[in-house]
Amino acid sequence: MIGRGIGLVVAGIFVILYLHWYARKIQKDPSSSYTYEDHESFDAMWTMESDAVSPDFDWKKKVTLTLFAVAFPLMIWGVMAKGWGFPNMAASFLTIAIIIIFLNCFGKNGLGEKRVVDAFTNGSASLVGVSMIIGLARGINLVLNNGYISDTILYESTKLVQHMSGSMFIIMMMLIFFVLGFIVPSSSGLAVLAMPIMAPLADTVQIPRYVVVTAYQFGQYAMLFLAPTGLVMATLQMLDMKYSHWLRFVWPVVVFVLVFGGALLVGEVLMN
């Protein structure tokens, strides 16, 4: 438990330092950005034009901002206290969006029917590609699971780690979880699938089972930065960012997680 806590702290420090280094690098030379070739399209998408005279922060804007902020704690409360699923969460966001639309459509300084409908339509249209990517990724997962392909890979993986030394065993476990994270990007899904099989293997090399859990955390979460079968592609689609650019940016973090995680795991094995 202490090792995992130290790992989280060190990993967090590394990510902060890496982001600081990258931000300073771009600040000195914007052309060094991995996405610089797309900067014109980014500017067109995200740059906000301001009028010479700033509009008043009236009650409509205050209520709109409040409703936007309330949507997220409402979602958290619904999931934790009422067992909401995706349909319930989507319904809550849609309800708040409709309230905001009516609030800003009419009255003084209202946007008007056409502008409100156009804004809602453009926002919805930008999510069509995301929905298709999520559906495709889910289809891949269904094929792998219902075709017992993931089970076959998991079974063959167990053969790789039999009769190994403790240190080699735990490194191989982390790499296996790294690969399985591509097939099953859901952290809870992979835990349900793999842990009943992988955790008892720790007994064969006489190491605590919790070390296997640590290997799962480092391996699976390292893959979450990369797996196109997860939310990575959907997020990049929303940001209009190329996967190759994201890969160039994130690979040092993935390497650090695997190398540092491997060292921490070996240390845990040797101390037991």
C-alpha positions in Angstrom: 0.0 0.0 0.0 2.8 2.4 0.9 4.6 1.6 -2.4 1.5 2.4 -4.4 1.1 5.7 -2.6 4.7 6.6 -3.3 4.2 5.6 -6.9 1.2 7.9 -7.3 3.1 10.8 -5.8 6.2 10.3 -7.9 4.1 9.8 -11.1 2.1 13.0 -10.4 5.3 15.0 -9.9 6.7 13.6 -13.1 3.6 14.6 -15.1 3.6 18.1 -13.6 7.2 18.6 -14.5 6.7 17.2 -18.0 3.8 19.5 -18.6 5.8 22.5 -17.3 8.7 21.6 -19.6 6.4 21.3 -22.6 4.6 24.5 -21.9 7.8 26.5 -21.5 9.1 24.9 -24.7 6.1 26.1 -26.6 6.2 29.5 -25.0 9.7 30.1 -26.3 9.0 28.6 -29.7 5.3 28.0 -30.7 6.5 26.1 -33.8 7.9 23.4 -31.5 4.4 22.3 -30.6 3.5 18.8 -31.9 0.3 20.2 -33.3 1.7 23.4 -34.8 0.8 22.4 -38.3 -2.9 22.4 -37.3 -2.7 25.7 -35.4 -4.8 27.6 -37.9 -7.7 25.2 -37.6 -7.3 25.2 -33.8 -7.5 29.0 -33.8 -10.6 29.0 -36.0 -12.2 26.4 -33.7 -11.3 27.7 -30.2 -10.4 31.5 -30.5 -13.1 33.7 -29.0 -13.8 37.0 -30.6 -14.5 39.8 -28.1 -16.4 43.0 -28.9 -15.1 46.4 -28.1 -17.7 46.8 -25.4 -18.0 43.8 -23.1 -21.6 42.8 -22.4 -22.9 43.1 -18.9 -22.7 40.0 -16.7 -26.4 40.1 -16.1 -28.7 37.6 -14.3 -29.1 35.4 -17.4 -25.4 34.8 -17.6 -25.1 34.2 -13.9 -28.0 31.6 -14.0 -26.5 30.0 -17.1 -23.1 29.7 -15.4 -24.7 28.3 -12.3 -26.7 25.7 -14.2 -23.5 24.6 -16.1 -21.6 24.2 -12.8 -24.5 22.4 -11.1 -24.7 19.8 -13.8 -21.5 18.0 -12.7 -22.2 17.6 -8.9 -25.7 16.6 -9.9 -24.3 13.9 -12.1 -22.0 12.7 -9.3 -24.8 12.6 -6.8 -27.0 10.7 -9.2 -24.4 8.1 -9.9 -23.3 7.6 -6.2 -26.7 8.0 -4.5 -29.2 6.9 -7.1 -27.3 4.5 -9.2 -27.6 6.5 -12.4 -26.4 5.0 -15.7 -25.5 6.7 -18.9 -29.1 7.3 -20.0 -29.8 9.1 -16.7 -26.7 11.3 -16.9 -27.4 12.1 -20.6 -31.0 13.1 -19.6 -29.8 15.4 -16.9 -27.4 17.2 -19.2 -30.0 17.5 -21.9 -32.5 18.9 -19.5 -30.1 21.6 -18.3 -29.1 22.4 -21.9 -32.8 22.9 -22.8 -33.3 25.2 -19.8 -30.2 27.2 -20.8 -31.5 27.4 -24.4 -34.8 28.9 -23.4 -33.2 31.2 -20.9 -30.9 32.8 -23.5 -33.3 32.7 -26.5 -35.8 35.3 -25.4 -35.8 38.7 -23.7 -33.4 41.6 -23.7 -30.0 40.7 -25.4 -31.5 37.3 -26.2 -29.7 35.3 -28.9 -32.9 34.6 -30.8 -34.4 31.3 -32.1 -32.1 30.9 -35.1 -28.8 31.5 -33.3 -29.8 29.2 -30.5 -30.9 26.4 -32.7 -27.7 26.8 -34.9 -25.5 26.7 -31.9 -27.2 23.6 -30.5 -27.1 21.9 -33.9 -23.4 22.7 -34.5 -22.5 21.4 -31.0 -24.5 18.2 -31.6 -22.9 17.7 -35.0 -19.4 17.8 -33.5 -20.3 14.8 -31.4 -21.5 12.5 -34.3 -17.9 11.5 -35.0 -17.3 10.8 -31.4 -20.3 8.6 -31.1 -19.2 6.6 -34.2 -15.8 6.1 -32.7 -17.2 5.0 -29.3 -19.5 2.6 -31.1 -16.7 1.1 -33.2 -14.5 0.7 -30.2 -17.3 -1.0 -28.3 -17.9 -3.3 -31.3 -14.2 -4.3 -31.2 -14.6 -5.1 -27.5 -17.7 -7.2 -28.1 -16.0 -9.2 -30.8 -13.0 -9.9 -28.6 -15.1 -10.8 -25.6 -18.0 -12.7 -27.2 -15.6 -14.6 -29.5 -13.6 -15.6 -26.5 -10.5 -14.0 -28.1 -9.7 -12.1 -24.9 -10.1 -15.3 -22.9 -7.7 -17.1 -25.2 -5.1 -14.3 -24.9 -5.5 -14.3 -21.1 -5.1 -18.1 -21.0 -2.0 -18.0 -23.1 -0.6 -15.2 -21.0 -0.8 -17.3 -17.9 1.6 -19.8 -19.5 4.2 -17.1 -20.0 4.6 -16.4 -16.3 4.7 -19.9 -14.9 7.9 -21.1 -13.2 9.5 -17.6 -13.3 11.5 -15.9 -10.6 9.5 -13.4 -8.5 11.1 -10.3 -10.1 10.7 -11.5 -13.7 7.2 -12.7 -12.9 6.0 -9.3 -11.7 7.5 -7.5 -14.7 5.9 -9.9 -17.1 2.6 -9.4 -15.2 2.8 -5.7 -15.7 3.5 -6.1 -19.4 0.6 -8.6 -19.8 -1.8 -6.1 -18.1 -0.4 -3.4 -20.4 -1.3 -5.5 -23.5 -4.7 -6.6 -22.1 -5.5 -3.0 -21.4 -5.6 -2.5 -25.2 -8.2 -5.3 -25.5 -10.3 -4.4 -22.5 -9.9 -0.6 -21.9 -12.3 -0.7 -19.0 -10.3 -0.8 -15.7 -13.1 -2.5 -13.8 -13.8 -4.8 -16.7 -10.2 -5.9 -16.9 -10.0 -6.4 -13.2 -13.1 -8.7 -13.2 -11.7 -10.6 -16.2 -8.1 -11.0 -15.2 -7.7 -10.8 -11.4 -9.4 -14.2 -10.5 -6.8 -15.9 -12.8 -3.7 -13.7 -12.4 -3.8 -13.1 -8.7 -3.5 -16.8 -7.6 -0.5 -17.1 -9.9 1.4 -15.0 -7.3 1.2 -17.9 -4.9 3.3 -20.1 -7.3 6.2 -17.7 -7.0 5.6 -16.9 -3.3 4.9 -13.2 -3.6 1.9 -11.4 -2.1 -1.2 -11.0 -4.3 -1.4 -7.3 -3.7 1.8 -6.9 -5.8 -0.1 -8.3 -8.7 -2.8 -5.6 -8.1 0.0 -3.0 -8.3 1.3 -4.5 -11.5 -2.3 -4.3 -12.9 -2.5 -0.7 -12.0 0.7 0.3 -13.6 0.2 -1.8 -16.7 -3.4 -1.1 -17.4 -3.3 2.6 -16.7 -0.2 3.0 -18.9 -2.2 1.6 -21.8 -5.1 4.0 -21.1 -2.9 6.8 -22.5 -2.7 4.9 -25.8 -5.6 2.5 -26.4 -7.7 3.6 -29.3 -10.3 1.2 -28.1 -10.9 3.4 -25.1 -11.8 7.1 -24.7 -8.6 8.4 -26.3 -9.9 8.5 -29.9 -13.2 10.0 -28.8 -11.4 12.7 -26.9 -9.0 13.5 -29.8 -12.0 13.6 -32.2 -13.7 16.2 -30.0 -10.5 18.2 -29.9 -9.8 17.7 -33.7 -6.4 16.4 -32.9 -4.4 13.7 -34.7 -3.6 10.5 -32.9 0.0 10.6 -34.2 0.4 14.0 -32.5 -1.0 12.7 -29.2 1.3 9.7 -29.4 4.4 11.9 -29.8 3.3 13.9 -26.7 2.3 11.1 -24.4 4.9 8.4 -25.1 7.4 9.7 -22.5 4.7 9.5 -19.8 3.9 5.9 -20.8 7.6 4.9 -20.8 8.0 6.5 -17.3 5.0 4.7 -15.9 6.3 1.4 -17.1 9.9 1.9 -16.1 9.2 3.4 -12.7 6.3 1.0 -12.1 8.6 -1.9 -13.0 11.3 -0.7 -10.6 8.8 -0.2 -7.8 7.3 -3.7 -8.4 10.7 -5.4 -8.3 11.4 -3.5 -5.0 8.2 -4.8 -3.5 9.0 -8.3 -4.5 12.5 -8.2 -3.1 11.3 -6.8 0.2 8.9 -9.7 0.7 
